[in-house]
Amino acid sequence: MKRLLLLMIVALLGWAWLERQALADFPGILSAYSAKEYCSCRFVMGFDEGYCRGYVKQWLPLTLLEENSQQRQVTAAGLGQRSQAAWQGAREGCRLLP
């Protein structure tokens, strides 16, 4: 039983090592996806705030989802990362800000 548990731990650590770059990138994906999709939902498609909040809701919760309607910008934060997206125009839609 102990050998099986040890083997499972070693396999999990091996998998984590192979996927280390993807695991390191993951926290930024939640906030970036949420900011960009919420911005597109609100300012490109023109849906209301409640609908767009439900649209970008993920299994992992965001700590912040803020909209600046006058500047057409969205800020989202989750898993320690913060991302902003802004509406660029009718043809360009929304994009993530650096």
Secondary structure as UniProt FT lines:
FT   HELIX           2..18
FT   HELIX           20..39
FT   HELIX           40..44
FT   HELIX           49..56
FT   STRAND          64..68
FT   TURN            69..72
FT   STRAND          73..78
FT   TURN            79..80
FT   STRAND          81..89
FT   TURN            90..92
FT   STRAND          93..96
//
